[in-house]
Amino acid sequence: MSTSLHDADERTNLTGSNKFELLLFRLGEAPGTDRRELFGINVFKVREILVMPTVTAMANAPAHVLGVANIRGQIIPVIDLPAVVGCVPKRGLTILMVTEFARTTQAFAVEEVDEIVRLEWNSVLAAEGHGGNLVTSIAKLDGDAEKSRLAQVLDVEQILRNVMPPTQEDITPKSVGAVVNLPEGAIILAADDSPVARMMIEQGLAAMGTPYVMTKTGKEAWERLQTIETEARAEGKTAQDKVALVLTDLEMPEMDGFTLTRNIKQDQRFKSIPVVIHSSLTGTANEAHVSSVGADGYVAKFVAAELAATIRQVLRH
């Protein structure tokens, strides 16, 4: 079995309607129970699905790294996802999900792949505050039905960072370069649902000397932008006097970054505000769609110096 998931123009088109596709899988029994909960990952992050190949154990590998596998000539690290999450795979690790995100390729060993479901982002609710720092959101798989099945959408960027910490330099004023000067009283409005991403963005913007307001979803950013515009109008100013730039992730519960960008660019009050998309979703299909919704810039997560350079370039135009 080998299922490739990348050649999917139709999936790219879904982003035009605040929809996406979620690959559901199981990791085994949850601690202290006999329940096999559903977990999910955005299909855009999954390159292919394989029956578990031969994995070569590596000397002194990090905890939860099973070793490496040779996938089409590429040596890819294999992460024991049930062990990371704390589940017990009674049926063994039978499936390998090869993923590409945040400039890296890695594979996750799982117990079983279930199905792919098509959802609207407003059926996905932020998980923050409900326990579990490895879960960004909870997807209601059957809409608003009272007994809808739930799937936990894993923060795979956080998991990767925990298992294989990056070796990149600290985020400092020196590493990001010259201070980014905004007009007096203006801020950068940022949106990202991942706590680790928000932390790194905040460190980056602080190192740039840039005032900012951080939000957790596209919906929250859109509502905050409208509030700022109302306040600006009361002062005889415009939204752009108050918001110099919007920096947004793509994958977010309730409203994704594509929809947020489209809302901004189609609204006369906001369309002159530059938007930079900052995402772990990479590849030509995503970058082309970024342009189609009117974004002014795109930068892949996460290199603070590149984020700073992109913000400077967009603000100069």
C-alpha positions as MATLAB code, in Angstrom:
seq = 'MSTSLHDADERTNLTGSNKFELLLFRLGEAPGTDRRELFGINVFKVREILVMPTVTAMANAPAHVLGVANIRGQIIPVIDLPAVVGCVPKRGLTILMVTEFARTTQAFAVEEVDEIVRLEWNSVLAAEGHGGNLVTSIAKLDGDAEKSRLAQVLDVEQILRNVMPPTQEDITPKSVGAVVNLPEGAIILAADDSPVARMMIEQGLAAMGTPYVMTKTGKEAWERLQTIETEARAEGKTAQDKVALVLTDLEMPEMDGFTLTRNIKQDQRFKSIPVVIHSSLTGTANEAHVSSVGADGYVAKFVAAELAATIRQVLRH';
ca = [
       0.000    0.000    0.000;
       1.250    3.460   -0.893;
      -1.086    6.416   -1.123;
       0.221    9.748   -2.380;
      -1.722   12.793   -1.196;
       0.083   15.695   -2.828;
      -1.389   15.948   -6.341;
      -4.695   17.372   -5.252;
      -5.825   20.531   -7.033;
      -9.335   20.015   -5.662;
      -7.986   20.191   -2.104;
      -6.267   23.462   -2.908;
      -9.563   24.835   -4.205;
     -11.238   24.026   -0.877;
      -9.299   26.845    0.733;
     -11.472   29.258   -1.219;
     -14.450   28.336    0.963;
     -12.929   28.037    4.462;
     -12.771   24.236    4.089;
      -9.996   21.669    4.350;
      -9.466   17.930    4.524;
      -8.397   16.112    7.668;
      -6.677   12.719    7.665;
      -7.981   10.711   10.626;
      -5.895    8.059   12.340;
      -5.690    6.101   15.579;
      -2.770    5.695   17.952;
      -4.105    2.989   20.249;
      -5.737    3.075   23.644;
      -5.725    6.286   25.648;
      -4.041    6.073   29.073;
      -6.275    4.448   31.667;
      -9.013    3.555   29.161;
      -9.788    1.036   26.444;
     -10.872    3.807   24.031;
      -9.070    4.289   20.723;
      -9.542    8.008   20.125;
      -9.418    9.677   16.717;
      -6.605   12.066   15.862;
      -6.189   14.229   12.786;
      -3.669   16.043   10.603;
      -4.286   18.401    7.689;
      -3.952   16.432    4.452;
      -1.752   19.217    3.056;
       0.982   18.149    5.486;
       0.921   14.481    4.444;
       3.010   13.437    1.447;
       2.084    9.757    1.432;
       0.853    6.850    3.542;
       2.719    3.533    3.609;
       2.493    0.121    5.194;
       5.242    0.225    7.822;
       8.580   -0.306    6.026;
      11.815   -1.513    7.540;
      13.057    0.979   10.108;
      16.766    1.114   10.939;
      17.408    1.941   14.584;
      19.959    4.728   15.010;
      22.570    4.836   17.755;
      21.832    7.473   20.401;
      18.583    8.530   18.694;
      16.303   10.935   20.597;
      13.536    9.437   22.702;
      10.484    8.488   20.576;
      12.541    8.329   17.365;
      12.340    4.720   16.175;
      15.109    5.224   13.633;
      15.152    6.041    9.924;
      13.468    4.584    6.853;
      14.563    4.667    3.220;
      11.551    6.115    1.380;
      12.131    6.436   -2.372;
      15.819    7.027   -1.823;
      15.307    9.609    0.931;
      16.416    8.798    4.478;
      13.593    9.970    6.742;
      13.394    9.937   10.558;
      10.508    7.893   11.967;
       8.747    9.177   15.091;
       6.739    6.880   17.377;
       3.607    9.051   17.562;
       1.665    6.884   20.048;
       4.604    7.069   22.470;
       4.734   10.863   22.123;
       1.006   11.213   22.841;
       0.937    8.532   25.524;
      -1.254    5.947   23.771;
      -0.718    2.186   23.670;
      -1.044    0.672   20.159;
      -2.535   -2.762   20.857;
      -2.477   -3.590   17.143;
       1.105   -2.488   16.631;
       2.596    0.299   14.530;
       1.291   -0.727   11.124;
       1.171    2.513    9.103;
       3.702    5.228    8.291;
       2.562    8.784    7.469;
       5.270   10.669    5.602;
       4.817   14.389    6.253;
       6.256   17.634    4.935;
       5.891   20.860    6.901;
       8.002   23.615    8.444;
      10.778   23.004    5.878;
      11.293   19.407    7.020;
      10.332   15.866    6.030;
       9.616   13.271    8.707;
       7.405   10.230    9.178;
       5.020    9.331   11.974;
       4.350    5.699   12.865;
       0.671    5.150   13.778;
      -1.556    2.230   14.621;
      -4.161    2.714   11.901;
      -5.328    5.239    9.312;
      -9.091    5.703    9.364;
     -10.372    8.040    6.616;
     -10.170   11.500    5.096;
     -12.983   13.888    5.978;
     -13.844   17.253    4.444;
     -14.673   19.922    7.015;
     -15.345   23.603    7.355;
     -12.945   25.413    9.637;
     -15.883   26.684   11.694;
     -16.432   23.045   12.740;
     -12.981   23.102   14.337;
     -12.719   24.629   17.801;
      -9.573   25.811   19.573;
      -8.390   23.279   22.152;
      -6.374   25.704   24.240;
      -7.574   25.724   27.807;
      -8.985   22.196   27.560;
      -5.755   20.434   28.556;
      -3.104   18.831   26.409;
      -0.400   21.028   24.888;
       0.035   18.735   21.864;
      -3.473   19.433   20.513;
      -4.279   22.695   18.722;
      -7.968   22.084   18.117;
     -10.934   19.718   18.297;
     -12.761   18.866   15.064;
     -16.484   18.080   15.145;
     -16.673   15.467   12.413;
     -20.465   15.405   12.101;
     -21.162   19.129   12.159;
     -23.272   20.444   15.018;
     -24.935   17.106   15.734;
     -25.283   16.668   19.482;
     -23.321   13.409   19.483;
     -20.813   14.364   16.791;
     -17.618   12.353   16.761;
     -14.607   14.381   17.855;
     -11.038   14.251   16.559;
      -8.010   15.837   18.182;
      -5.964   17.850   15.679;
      -2.366   17.412   16.747;
       0.143   20.243   16.893;
       2.719   18.367   14.834;
       5.051   21.381   14.808;
       5.145   21.288   18.620;
       5.627   17.505   18.576;
       8.514   17.778   16.115;
      10.084   20.535   18.194;
       9.770   18.422   21.366;
      11.189   15.259   19.807;
      13.919   16.830   17.672;
      14.634   20.345   19.002;
      15.913   22.739   16.321;
      19.487   23.972   16.433;
      18.793   27.420   14.956;
      20.224   30.493   16.647;
      18.384   32.406   19.350;
      15.932   35.099   18.265;
      17.663   38.364   19.128;
      17.796   41.900   17.664;
      21.138   40.916   16.119;
      19.730   37.774   14.436;
      16.722   39.549   12.869;
      18.606   42.626   11.666;
      17.580   46.258   11.651;
      14.620   47.511   13.675;
      11.330   47.533   11.749;
       9.926   51.027   12.164;
       6.142   51.398   12.003;
       4.202   54.658   11.827;
       3.544   56.102   15.268;
       0.606   54.372   16.954;
       0.533   51.471   14.459;
       0.890   47.780   15.251;
       1.267   44.434   13.505;
      -1.833   42.260   13.998;
      -0.801   38.592   14.143;
      -2.834   35.360   14.200;
      -1.673   31.815   14.947;
      -3.370   28.961   16.792;
      -0.186   27.155   17.868;
       1.188   28.232   21.265;
       4.782   27.466   20.222;
       4.337   29.436   16.987;
       2.857   32.401   18.874;
       5.790   32.339   21.280;
       8.319   32.402   18.437;
       6.432   35.101   16.513;
       6.230   37.245   19.627;
       9.966   36.817   20.212;
      10.648   37.722   16.582;
       8.432   40.824   16.568;
       9.872   41.962   19.898;
      13.420   41.538   18.521;
      12.386   43.671   15.522;
      11.219   46.391   17.914;
       7.710   46.135   16.495;
       4.505   46.741   18.511;
       2.011   43.922   17.933;
      -1.287   42.403   18.967;
      -1.422   38.593   18.963;
      -4.606   36.595   18.327;
      -5.268   32.852   18.329;
      -7.567   32.365   15.315;
      -8.460   34.030   12.030;
     -11.898   34.799   13.440;
     -10.417   36.540   16.473;
      -8.072   38.558   14.220;
     -10.944   39.564   11.925;
     -13.061   40.698   14.877;
     -10.131   42.588   16.391;
      -9.475   44.333   13.066;
     -13.084   45.523   12.884;
     -12.900   46.819   16.458;
      -9.681   48.694   15.653;
     -11.321   50.226   12.565;
     -14.291   51.456   14.616;
     -11.932   53.041   17.159;
      -9.840   54.616   14.376;
     -12.899   56.115   12.699;
     -13.929   57.707   16.012;
     -10.522   59.407   16.042;
     -10.832   60.562   12.443;
      -8.319   57.958   11.291;
      -8.342   54.812    9.123;
      -7.668   51.170    9.961;
      -4.280   51.392    8.230;
      -3.283   54.214   10.563;
      -3.647   51.686   13.376;
      -2.625   48.387   11.681;
       0.510   48.542    9.559;
       0.417   44.848    8.576;
      -1.470   41.617    9.256;
       0.619   38.470    9.816;
      -1.411   35.263    9.646;
      -1.035   31.513    9.814;
      -3.069   29.406    7.362;
      -4.409   26.534    9.478;
      -6.581   27.923   12.256;
      -9.859   26.866   13.872;
     -13.057   28.777   13.074;
     -11.520   30.825   10.221;
      -8.382   29.940    8.274;
      -5.764   32.366    7.028;
      -6.971   32.191    3.422;
     -10.440   33.373    4.462;
      -9.021   36.061    6.749;
      -6.851   37.381    3.907;
      -9.749   37.339    1.453;
     -11.984   39.170    3.924;
      -9.361   41.879    4.365;
      -8.628   42.324    0.662;
     -12.307   42.423   -0.342;
     -13.266   45.037    2.261;
     -12.814   48.700    1.296;
     -11.925   49.553    4.905;
      -8.977   47.160    5.020;
      -7.799   46.292    1.517;
      -4.812   48.675    1.654;
      -3.417   46.870    4.733;
      -0.643   44.470    3.629;
      -1.050   40.812    4.596;
       1.828   38.375    5.070;
       1.030   34.679    5.344;
       3.366   32.766    7.666;
       2.771   29.041    7.460;
       4.279   25.600    7.919;
       2.350   24.553    4.803;
       4.874   24.819    2.005;
       4.933   23.889   -1.679;
       4.054   25.548   -4.973;
       0.312   24.811   -4.739;
      -0.037   26.659   -1.435;
       2.186   29.539   -2.534;
       0.146   30.011   -5.719;
      -3.068   30.082   -3.722;
      -1.558   32.625   -1.339;
      -1.206   34.965   -4.314;
      -4.717   34.234   -5.556;
      -6.341   35.450   -2.325;
      -4.403   38.710   -2.499;
      -1.702   38.238    0.133;
       1.233   40.622   -0.187;
       3.848   38.169    1.054;
       4.498   34.591    2.072;
       7.168   33.146    4.349;
       7.584   29.567    5.552;
       7.878   28.864    9.277;
      10.114   29.463   11.102;
      13.269   31.480   10.519;
      13.049   34.794   12.365;
      15.490   36.562   10.022;
      13.426   35.565    6.966;
      10.202   36.668    8.656;
      11.780   40.031    9.458;
      13.099   40.415    5.890;
       9.666   39.646    4.422;
       7.923   42.132    6.717;
      10.467   44.831    5.809;
      10.037   44.152    2.090;
       6.235   44.261    2.232;
       6.172   47.449    4.319;
       8.488   49.200    1.828;
       5.989   48.743   -1.032;
];
